[in-house]
């Protein structure tokens, strides 16, 4: 997956004239802060060089994770067509670009971002999306959203880990109050990110929200540590990205986890594939989270006919149809 062409061209232009050594140093500093989940009162993107390094090495991956999450939502809600967006912790506008790519009818967006350095670049990049009306705000995420439900789509992506634990619940509550249609929260696909998403999931269920994706049910999550739920998206690296990261491989895999909740109910899928599909010889193995609330390993063989052929076409993160996962005489085991 890649950034949209116009955004990718604008990012390339933003990197012109910046010494590679400066970008590399800023990238390493950002990576260290993200990995350690540093919360010291300073913004991760505190200056212009850090912001440009983010555009080069993190924006493509976060775009891919958000776009994949929204794609899963669009599959579940084919008639959902948001006209406006609230993005809390917008960075350079990544969620806006992903949402507009998923739903071209999106015509207005309110973006909240506290870092002046990355907001400056976000304003420049979002200007390429005309005629979308874009308003940028600086506000406290825990108290930034309007009290009434006024946005069709609300997104908070890669932000919860930057908030103090006692502020996360308040932020989610305010964002849900601002949600007229759908709320999507995306986090890194780490055990810690999954734990944060579980807390959001529980909070949303308590408010009466309807889970859309990835969960096929609102029961207790069947996975237990050290296992955790997450997904992955392959991201193309630009030449500058590879130079900054001193990487030879032209791609990277971004692991992420998300939760999407709606004001309105939707039919739940029979199951979702929650691990890479394993195809070996004449068998295909699926790790599934099912509508029943159970997580199972299903193994199909060629003798399962069309079920086997459909299972081979599934990918990590896809919904599985009921006739594919019916155990019959196939091998099934609880995880």
C-alpha positions in Angstrom: 0.0 0.0 0.0 1.2 3.5 -0.8 0.1 7.1 0.0 -2.2 8.7 -2.6 -0.1 10.1 -5.5 -0.8 13.7 -4.7 0.1 13.3 -1.0 3.2 11.3 -1.8 4.4 14.0 -4.2 3.8 16.7 -1.6 5.8 14.7 1.0 8.7 14.3 -1.4 8.7 18.0 -2.0 8.7 18.6 1.8 11.9 16.6 2.2 13.8 18.5 -0.4 16.8 20.4 1.0 16.8 18.8 4.4 20.2 17.1 5.2 19.8 13.3 5.3 21.8 13.2 8.6 19.3 15.5 10.2 16.3 13.4 9.0 18.0 10.2 10.2 18.8 11.6 13.6 15.2 12.9 14.0 13.8 9.6 12.8 15.9 7.6 15.4 14.7 9.9 18.1 11.1 9.5 17.1 11.4 5.8 17.0 12.9 5.7 20.5 10.1 7.8 21.9 7.4 5.8 20.2 8.9 2.4 21.3 9.2 3.5 24.9 5.8 5.3 24.9 7.5 8.4 26.4 5.2 10.8 28.0 7.3 13.6 29.4 5.2 16.6 28.6 7.0 17.3 25.3 5.4 16.7 21.9 7.0 13.9 19.9 6.9 16.2 16.8 8.5 19.2 18.5 10.2 20.8 15.6 10.2 21.1 11.8 12.9 18.4 11.2 11.1 15.9 13.4 7.8 16.7 11.5 9.5 16.1 8.1 11.1 12.9 9.3 7.7 11.7 10.4 6.3 12.5 7.0 9.0 10.3 5.4 9.1 7.3 7.8 5.9 7.0 9.8 3.1 8.7 7.8 3.0 5.9 5.0 2.7 3.2 7.6 0.0 5.0 9.7 -1.9 5.7 6.5 -1.8 2.1 5.5 -3.1 1.0 9.0 -5.9 3.5 9.0 -6.9 2.9 5.4 -7.0 -0.9 6.0 -9.2 -0.3 9.1 -11.6 1.9 7.2 -11.7 -0.6 4.4 -12.8 -3.3 6.9 -15.6 -0.9 8.0 -16.7 -0.1 4.5 -17.0 -3.8 3.8 -19.3 -4.2 6.8 -21.3 -1.0 6.1 -21.6 -0.7 2.3 -24.2 2.1 2.6 -22.2 4.2 5.0 -21.1 7.4 3.2 -19.8 10.0 5.7 -19.9 13.6 4.7 -17.9 15.0 7.5 -15.0 13.9 9.7 -13.5 14.7 13.1 -9.9 13.5 13.5 -8.5 13.8 17.1 -4.7 13.9 17.1 -4.6 14.4 13.3 -0.8 14.7 12.9 -0.3 15.8 9.2 -3.9 14.8 8.3 -3.2 11.1 7.7 -6.7 9.9 8.7 -8.3 12.5 6.5 -6.4 11.3 3.5 -7.3 7.7 4.2 -11.0 8.5 4.8 -11.2 10.5 1.6 -9.6 7.7 -0.3 -12.2 5.3 1.2 -15.2 7.6 0.9 -14.7 10.1 -1.9 -17.9 11.9 -0.9 -16.3 13.2 2.3 -16.5 17.0 2.0 -15.7 18.5 5.4 -13.2 17.7 8.1 -12.2 19.1 11.5 -8.7 18.2 12.5 -7.4 18.5 16.1 -3.6 18.6 16.5 -1.5 20.2 19.2 1.9 20.2 17.6 2.4 23.4 15.6 5.3 21.7 13.6 3.2 18.8 12.2 0.0 20.9 12.0 1.8 23.3 9.6 2.7 20.5 7.3 -0.8 19.1 7.7 -2.3 22.3 6.5 -0.1 22.3 3.4 -0.9 18.7 2.6 -4.6 18.9 3.2 -4.8 21.9 0.8 -4.3 19.4 -2.0 -7.7 17.9 -1.2 -9.8 20.8 -2.4 -12.8 21.0 -2.5 -12.8 19.4 0.9 -13.4 22.0 3.6 -10.7 21.6 6.3 -10.6 23.3 9.7 -7.6 22.8 12.0 -7.9 23.2 15.8 -5.5 23.1 18.7 -7.2 21.6 21.8 -6.9 19.2 24.7 -8.0 15.8 23.3 -9.8 14.9 26.5 -12.0 18.0 26.2 -11.8 18.8 22.5 -14.9 17.3 20.9 -18.3 19.0 20.9 -20.8 17.6 23.4 -23.4 16.8 20.7 -23.2 14.1 18.1 -22.3 16.1 15.0 -19.8 14.1 12.9 -20.6 11.2 10.7 -17.1 9.8 11.2 -14.7 10.3 14.1 -11.2 8.9 14.1 -8.4 8.7 16.7 -5.4 7.0 15.3 -2.0 6.3 17.0 -2.9 8.7 19.8 -4.0 6.8 22.9 -0.4 5.8 23.8 0.5 9.5 23.9 -2.2 10.3 26.5 -1.8 9.7 30.2 -3.8 6.6 31.3 -6.4 8.6 33.3 -7.1 10.9 30.3 -7.8 8.1 27.8 -11.3 7.3 29.0 -12.3 10.9 29.1 -11.1 11.3 25.5 -13.0 8.3 24.3 -16.2 9.5 26.1 -16.0 12.9 24.4 -15.3 11.5 21.0 -18.2 9.1 21.3 -20.4 12.1 22.3 -19.3 13.8 19.0 -20.0 10.7 16.9 -23.2 10.8 14.9 -22.3 7.7 12.9 -19.0 5.8 13.4 -16.0 6.0 15.7 -12.8 4.4 14.7 -9.8 4.1 17.1 -6.5 2.7 15.7 -3.4 1.8 17.8 0.0 0.1 17.1 -0.4 -3.7 16.9 1.6 -4.4 20.0 0.4 -6.2 23.2 0.2 -2.7 24.8 -1.8 -1.3 21.9 -4.2 -4.3 22.1 -4.7 -3.7 25.8 -5.6 0.0 25.1 -8.1 -1.1 22.4 -9.6 -3.6 24.8 -10.2 -0.8 27.3 -11.8 1.3 24.6 -13.9 -1.7 23.4 -15.2 -2.3 26.9 -16.1 1.4 27.4 -17.9 1.6 24.1 -19.9 -1.5 24.8 -21.0 -0.1 28.2 -22.4 3.0 26.4 -24.5 0.9 24.1 -22.3 1.3 21.0 -22.5 -1.4 18.3 -19.2 -3.0 17.4 -18.6 -3.1 13.6 -15.0 -4.3 13.2 -12.9 -6.2 13.7 -14.8 -8.0 16.5 -17.7 -10.2 15.2 -19.3 -10.1 18.7 -19.5 -7.9 21.9 -18.7 -10.7 24.3 -15.4 -10.9 26.2 -12.4 -11.1 24.0 -11.4 -14.8 23.8 -7.7 -14.2 23.4 -5.4 -14.4 26.5 -1.9 -13.0 26.9 0.7 -13.7 25.7 -1.5 -13.9 22.6 -3.0 -10.7 21.3 -5.2 -9.5 18.5 -3.6 -7.4 15.7 -3.4 -7.2 11.9 -0.7 -6.2 9.4 -0.4 -4.2 6.2 2.6 -4.2 3.8 3.8 -0.7 3.1 6.0 0.4 0.2 9.1 2.4 1.2 10.1 5.4 -0.9 13.8 5.9 -1.8 14.1 8.6 0.9 12.4 6.3 3.4 15.0 3.6 2.7 17.9 6.1 3.0 16.7 7.5 6.3 16.2 4.1 7.8 19.3 2.7 6.1 17.1 -0.1 4.8 17.6 -2.3 1.7 14.1 -3.9 1.7 11.6 -1.8 -0.4 8.8 -2.5 2.0 7.9 -2.9 5.7 5.0 -4.5 7.5 3.0 -2.2 9.8 1.2 -4.1 12.6 -1.9 -2.4 14.0 -5.1 -3.0 15.9 -8.3 -1.1 15.8 -11.9 -0.9 17.0 -14.9 0.6 15.0 -18.2 1.3 16.7 -21.4 2.6 15.3 -24.6 4.3 16.6 -26.6 1.9 14.5 -26.4 -2.0 14.5 -25.2 -4.0 11.6 -25.4 -7.8 11.0 -22.3 -9.4 12.4 -20.0 -11.6 10.3 -19.7 -15.3 11.1 -16.0 -14.9 12.0 -12.9 -12.8 11.3 -9.5 -14.2 10.4 -7.1 -13.0 13.2 -3.8 -14.4 12.0 -2.0 -15.1 8.7 -3.7 -17.8 6.7 -1.4 -20.9 6.6 -1.5 -22.9 3.4 0.5 -26.1 3.3 0.2 -28.9 0.9 -3.4 -29.8 0.6 -4.6 -28.0 3.8 -5.4 -24.4 4.8 -5.4 -23.3 8.5 -7.5 -20.4 9.7 -7.3 -18.8 13.1 -10.7 -17.3 13.7 -12.6 -15.1 16.1 -16.2 -16.2 15.8 -19.6 -14.6 16.3 -20.1 -17.1 19.2 -17.4 -15.4 21.2 -14.9 -18.2 20.7 -11.5 -18.2 19.0 -10.7 -21.3 17.1 -8.2 -22.9 14.7 -10.0 -24.4 11.6 -8.1 -26.7 9.2 -9.7 -27.5 5.9 -8.4 -29.9 3.3 -9.1 -30.4 -0.4 -11.8 -32.8 0.4 -13.8 -29.9 1.8 -14.3 -28.7 -1.8 -15.6 -25.1 -2.2 -15.1 -24.4 1.5 -11.4 -25.2 1.1 -11.1 -23.0 -2.1 -12.8 -20.1 -0.4 -10.6 -20.4 2.7 -7.5 -20.3 0.5 -8.6 -16.9 -0.8 -9.0 -15.4 2.6 -6.4 -13.1 4.1 -5.5 -12.0 7.6 -8.2 -9.5 8.7 -10.9 -10.8 6.3 -14.4 -11.8 7.4 -15.2 -15.5 6.9 -18.6 -16.6 5.8 -20.7 -19.0 7.9 -20.6 -21.9 5.4 -16.8 -21.8 5.3 -16.4 -22.1 9.1 -19.1 -24.7 9.8 -17.0 -27.4 11.5 -18.6 -30.5 9.9 -15.8 -33.1 9.8 -13.0 -30.6 9.5 -10.4 -30.3 12.1 -11.3 -27.6 14.7 -9.6 -26.8 18.0 -10.1 -24.1 20.6 -7.1 -21.8 21.0 
